[in-house]
Amino acid sequence: MPLPSIQGVIKRRVLVNFRVDPEVVAGQLPDGFTPKLQGDHAIVGICLIRLEQLQPTLFPRSLGFSAENAAHRIAVVWRDSDGADREGVYIPMRHTGSSFILMLGGRLFPGVHERATFEITDTGADIDIAIRSKSRDMRVALRGKPAPQLPDQSAFPSLQAASEFFRGGSIGYSPGRNRGRLEGLKLVTPGWRVEPLSVSDVYSSWLNDAKRFPSGSVEFDCALVMRDVAHRWVVASPLYTDSPVAASGVAQANSVG
C-alpha cells in the first residue's frame, strides 16, 4: 500500500528555469498536457533539491534520512476529469543519490528515479553542483550565488511573479512503472519563499539535445533558491495517457518527444 505522505525539510532547492518555444515543448508532453506560458514562452527547467529529515508523516524524526535529487520539469496545464483546469509540472525524468528513494519510488511512493552521482559545494554564498547519471546519459552542472534581483532579460516581471508561477505548479506528474500511467506528487510548503540566484554557468544534457530542443528554441531565464523550508509530499491521484510514456530515465523522455 502506498504511503499517504512524507514530511521533511527542504535544506536547499534550486529551480533553474529556461524560456522555450511553446511549440517545441508541446512535442515533449503526453496527451492532455499543454505548456503553461509566461508571456509568449513555455518554462522548462531543472529542480535540484536536497531533502533532510525525510520520513513518513507522524514517524519519529530520528528515522529520517537525507537525499540529493534532480528533476527535469516542464510547467503544464491540463483539464481534470471533473472539468476543472489544473496546473503543475510534467517531470520526464528524476534522478537521486539515495538508495531509499530508488527503492521506494514507484512502489511505496510515486516517483520512479534513476541513480546519479552528486558533487556539491554549497557555502551559502556560492553553490557548485555537478550531477551525472549512473548510465552516463544525463549530466547537469550549475554555478551560482545569491543575487539581489532576477536577470533583466527574465520573462518574469518581478520576483513575486516568478514565485507565484512556481508555487502554482506544486503538483508534479512523472511516468510510473506501468506504461501510460502518470504518478502524481503534491509539494506542500506552508513557509514557501524563494530568492534570486545569479548563475555564472549552467548546463543540462537534456536541454542541450538539439534533436529534442532545436538550436535557438531554448534560452536561460533565471534561477531561484529556497532554503530550510518544512514540507510534505502528498500523493496525488494518478493520470492516464495514451502517450507511450515509460519510467526509464532519458529513454522515457525520448518516448514522449
C-alpha distance (Angstrom), angle and dihedral (degrees) to the residues before:
residue distance angle dihedral
M1 . . .
P2 3.83 . .
L3 3.79 118.1 .
P4 3.84 110.0 -108.7
S5 3.81 95.5 -138.8
I6 3.80 145.3 -12.8
Q7 3.79 125.3 -148.0
G8 3.78 133.9 -160.4
V9 3.79 145.3 117.3
I10 3.78 127.6 -67.6
K11 3.79 98.2 -136.4
R12 3.79 92.6 -179.8
R13 3.80 131.7 -4.2
V14 3.79 122.6 178.8
L15 3.81 118.6 -170.3
V16 3.81 109.3 -161.6
N17 3.80 109.7 -166.6
F18 3.80 135.4 -164.4
R19 3.79 133.8 -171.3
V20 3.80 109.8 -127.9
D21 3.81 136.3 -178.7
P22 3.84 104.3 -96.3
E23 3.81 92.9 -138.9
V24 3.79 90.4 56.1
V25 3.80 91.4 48.3
A26 3.81 92.9 48.3
G27 3.80 88.3 62.9
Q28 3.82 90.1 58.9
L29 3.81 95.8 55.9
P30 3.81 133.2 91.0
D31 3.79 118.2 -118.2
G32 3.80 113.6 -71.8
F33 3.80 97.0 31.0
T34 3.80 124.7 100.3
P35 3.81 127.2 -178.7
K36 3.80 117.4 -89.3
L37 3.78 105.0 -130.4
Q38 3.77 133.4 -141.3
G39 3.78 102.4 -163.8
D40 3.79 105.4 -47.1
H41 3.80 94.8 -22.9
A42 3.77 138.1 90.7
I43 3.80 112.7 -138.6
V44 3.79 118.4 -132.5
G45 3.77 125.8 170.6
I46 3.75 155.1 135.4
C47 3.79 127.8 -91.6
L48 3.82 110.7 -150.6
I49 3.77 107.8 -172.1
R50 3.79 139.8 173.4
L51 3.80 113.6 -158.8
E52 3.80 123.8 -166.7
Q53 3.83 135.8 -175.2
L54 3.80 90.0 22.9
Q55 3.80 115.0 175.9
P56 3.79 139.6 133.1
T57 3.81 111.4 -75.7
L58 3.84 113.0 -85.3
F59 3.82 92.6 19.4
P60 3.84 118.0 122.8
R61 3.81 114.4 -89.4
S62 3.80 88.6 -127.1
L63 3.82 87.5 74.4
G64 3.80 93.3 56.6
F65 3.79 125.6 116.3
S66 3.80 136.4 -164.9
A67 3.79 131.3 -123.3
E68 3.79 142.0 -178.2
N69 3.80 112.0 -143.4
A70 3.79 139.5 175.4
A71 3.80 128.9 -161.8
H72 3.79 128.2 -176.1
R73 3.80 106.2 -146.4
I74 3.79 144.7 -178.1
A75 3.81 123.1 -154.8
V76 3.82 107.2 -123.3
V77 3.78 145.4 172.2
W78 3.80 128.4 -151.9
R79 3.79 141.6 167.0
D80 3.79 116.0 -108.2
S81 3.80 124.7 -136.1
D82 3.82 89.0 -98.9
G83 3.81 90.6 56.7
A84 3.81 95.5 -105.8
D85 3.81 120.4 136.5
R86 3.81 113.4 -118.6
E87 3.79 135.9 -173.0
G88 3.77 134.2 -158.3
V89 3.78 139.7 109.5
Y90 3.78 135.0 -65.7
I91 3.81 111.2 -140.7
P92 3.82 112.5 -161.2
M93 3.80 93.0 -177.1
R94 3.78 140.2 14.6
H95 3.81 128.5 -166.2
T96 3.79 131.7 -168.9
G97 3.76 142.0 178.2
S98 3.83 91.5 -150.2
S99 3.80 122.3 100.0
F100 3.82 89.3 -159.0
I101 3.80 92.9 57.4
L102 3.81 90.8 45.6
M103 3.82 88.8 56.0
L104 3.82 97.8 40.1
G105 3.80 99.3 40.9
G106 3.78 112.8 101.9
R107 3.81 90.7 3.6
L108 3.81 115.7 57.5
F109 3.79 91.8 6.5
P110 3.84 134.7 20.9
G111 3.77 118.5 -97.3
V112 3.81 123.1 76.7
H113 3.82 109.8 -145.8
E114 3.77 137.6 -169.1
R115 3.78 122.4 -141.8
A116 3.79 119.5 -102.2
T117 3.78 138.1 168.0
F118 3.81 117.5 -118.0
E119 3.81 123.3 -156.9
I120 3.79 108.6 -173.3
T121 3.77 136.4 172.5
D122 3.80 113.3 -176.8
T123 3.78 118.4 169.8
G124 3.79 95.0 162.5
A125 3.79 88.5 -112.4
D126 3.82 94.5 58.1
I127 3.80 133.4 25.7
D128 3.81 122.9 -161.8
I129 3.81 116.8 178.5
A130 3.81 129.6 177.9
I131 3.81 121.6 176.5
R132 3.78 130.8 179.3
S133 3.79 126.6 176.5
K134 3.78 119.3 -124.3
S135 3.80 88.1 -118.3
R136 3.84 87.1 53.3
D137 3.81 92.8 -132.3
M138 3.81 95.6 109.0
R139 3.79 127.1 57.1
V140 3.81 132.1 171.0
A141 3.80 129.1 -178.9
L142 3.80 129.6 180.0
R143 3.78 137.3 172.4
G144 3.79 120.6 -177.1
K145 3.78 149.0 139.9
P146 3.82 135.8 -158.4
A147 3.81 115.7 -71.9
P148 3.81 133.5 -165.0
Q149 3.81 94.2 -129.6
L150 3.79 146.3 -2.1
P151 3.82 119.4 -77.4
D152 3.80 113.9 -83.9
Q153 3.80 91.5 -118.2
S154 3.82 94.6 54.0
A155 3.80 117.6 127.3
F156 3.81 87.8 -134.5
P157 3.82 114.3 85.8
S158 3.80 93.0 -150.3
L159 3.78 144.3 2.8
Q160 3.80 88.4 -105.1
A161 3.80 91.3 55.4
A162 3.81 91.2 50.1
S163 3.81 91.2 46.8
E164 3.81 92.5 52.7
F165 3.80 92.6 45.8
F166 3.80 92.9 56.4
R167 3.79 95.8 36.6
G168 3.81 87.5 58.0
G169 3.80 89.7 57.2
S170 3.79 94.6 65.4
I171 3.84 95.0 132.2
G172 3.78 116.6 75.7
Y173 3.81 125.7 -168.3
S174 3.78 123.4 -163.5
P175 3.82 134.7 168.7
G176 3.80 114.5 -80.7
R177 3.77 128.7 -149.0
N178 3.81 90.8 -90.1
R179 3.79 113.4 72.8
G180 3.80 112.3 -110.9
R181 3.82 94.7 19.6
L182 3.81 118.7 113.7
E183 3.80 115.2 -160.1
G184 3.79 118.5 -147.2
L185 3.80 134.3 -147.4
K186 3.79 126.8 -179.3
L187 3.81 119.8 -152.4
V188 3.81 112.4 -143.7
T189 3.82 113.7 -165.0
P190 3.82 114.6 165.3
G191 3.82 89.9 -178.0
W192 3.83 96.9 49.8
R193 3.80 113.8 169.7
V194 3.80 134.2 149.8
E195 3.81 134.9 -170.7
P196 3.82 130.7 -162.1
L197 3.79 118.9 -97.0
S198 3.80 120.8 -157.2
V199 3.82 108.9 -139.1
S200 3.80 121.4 -152.8
D201 3.81 96.3 174.4
V202 3.80 132.4 16.5
Y203 3.81 133.0 166.4
S204 3.80 135.8 170.2
S205 3.80 120.4 178.6
W206 3.82 88.1 -153.2
L207 3.79 94.7 54.5
N208 3.81 91.4 40.9
D209 3.80 92.8 56.0
A210 3.82 102.4 112.4
K211 3.81 91.7 -161.5
R212 3.80 89.4 62.7
F213 3.81 99.5 30.9
P214 3.83 111.4 25.1
S215 3.79 119.3 -140.9
G216 3.79 111.6 -76.3
S217 3.81 95.3 20.0
V218 3.84 95.2 96.3
E219 3.81 129.9 57.1
F220 3.80 129.5 171.1
D221 3.80 110.3 -110.0
C222 3.81 111.7 175.2
A223 3.79 146.0 -48.9
L224 3.79 129.5 -129.5
V225 3.78 130.9 -165.8
M226 3.82 132.5 -153.9
R227 3.80 124.3 -169.1
D228 3.80 137.1 -169.9
V229 3.79 97.9 -3.6
A230 3.83 122.0 156.5
H231 3.79 111.3 -131.6
R232 3.80 147.9 165.9
W233 3.80 130.6 -145.4
V234 3.82 110.0 -144.2
V235 3.81 124.5 -168.5
A236 3.81 112.9 -113.0
S237 3.79 125.3 -157.9
P238 3.81 111.7 -85.1
L239 3.79 122.5 -112.3
Y240 3.79 126.6 -144.3
T241 3.77 127.8 -145.2
D242 3.78 138.6 -179.1
S243 3.80 88.9 -137.3
P244 3.82 113.5 109.2
V245 3.81 96.0 -111.0
A246 3.79 118.3 160.3
A247 3.77 134.2 172.9
S248 3.79 103.2 -112.1
G249 3.78 109.3 114.6
V250 3.79 115.0 -117.4
A251 3.79 90.0 2.1
Q252 3.80 90.2 61.5
A253 3.81 90.0 50.7
N254 3.79 90.1 52.6
S255 3.79 90.8 50.0
V256 3.81 93.6 63.9
G257 3.79 95.3 42.0
